[in-house]
Amino acid sequence: MENKVEKDNILNNEKRILGVIPSRYASQRLPNKPLEKICGKEMVIWVLEGATKSGLFNKVVLATDHKDIYNCAIENGYYALMTSLNCKNGTQRVEEAIRILENNGEKYDIVVNIQGDEPLIDRDILEKVILPFKDEDVEICSLRKKIEEVEQVNNPNVVKVVCNRKGYAIYFSRSPLPYYRDKTLEEAISEGIYYKHIGLYAYKREVLKQIVSLPISYLENIEALEQLRWIENNYKIMMSITEKETIGVDTYEDLQRVNDFIMKHF
């Protein structure tokens, strides 16, 4: 069985859009993360449900390297694919998934990489990375959100992004960026200087095919941020602005935060 929601063609054209949720079993800080339960439901099912209910995709597929995660999706009525254990990151897993579908005769123009540890994903957020593709010049799109807390500016796990006037990323960093020489962090935050990166990506199909073959770059190696590889190779990343907060799950504390949020708001 496969869950189906009527497609809402927000690009007003014939482009086919694929949503892929890469989900691996191994996690250093939270083993078995995709199958951890939030309010009684596996995290990966929250993500599949949110993406499917958005109605924005011609197909939503889970791409995983572990049979238990695969079975969880299938048993709940979702589409899933087994992918290689050798995928080094989510981008490679997404690319492998679309290649499997293409080998079966399917065709897609835009691919959205939906993080498997973002259980609060919804239509509003997903729209933000799809709508920019109305402009044929857009190659890759991701999200940014204004930072309002000093702790987030200083936290290396919160990736900061600086953009040009057209909204394209200039640089990503784990360090506070930009450095405001004449202001305190509190003053800079009040002026809306800092943006954090939310790791949701959409790509033109041909661009995804190209970027997965790029070697690890100098800046990527320093910051441990894959998107710097693309910038170093002259790919442009449009950064849409969202006002919605997301909670990525990396620890048991994050799980509890999401659980508390859902109990309070749903």
URFEN-V271496 format. One record per pair of residues at least 12 apart in sequence whose C-alpha atoms are under 6 Angstrom apart, sorted by the first residue. I is the first residue (numbers start at 1). J is the second residue. If there is no record, write none. Layout:
i/j
I/J
I/J
This chain:
i/j
1/77
2/77
2/78
2/79
3/77
3/78
5/55
6/55
7/55
7/56
8/55
8/56
11/134
15/109
16/108
16/109
17/57
17/58
17/108
17/110
17/111
18/57
18/58
18/59
18/111
19/60
19/111
19/112
20/60
20/61
20/62
20/113
20/114
21/62
21/63
21/114
21/115
21/116
22/63
22/64
22/90
23/64
23/116
24/64
24/65
29/251
30/251
38/259
43/119
46/119
47/119
50/121
50/122
54/123
61/79
61/80
62/80
63/80
63/81
64/82
64/83
65/82
65/83
65/84
65/85
109/205
110/203
110/204
110/205
111/202
111/203
112/201
112/202
113/201
113/202
114/200
117/248
117/249
118/248
129/141
129/142
129/202
139/203
139/204
140/202
140/203
140/237
141/201
141/202
141/237
141/238
141/239
142/200
142/201
142/239
143/198
143/239
143/240
143/241
144/195
144/196
144/197
144/198
144/241
145/195
145/196
145/241
145/242
145/243
146/194
146/195
147/194
147/195
148/189
153/176
154/176
156/174
159/173
159/174
159/196
159/197
160/172
160/173
160/195
160/196
160/197
161/195
161/196
161/197
167/238
167/239
168/237
168/238
168/239
169/237
217/229
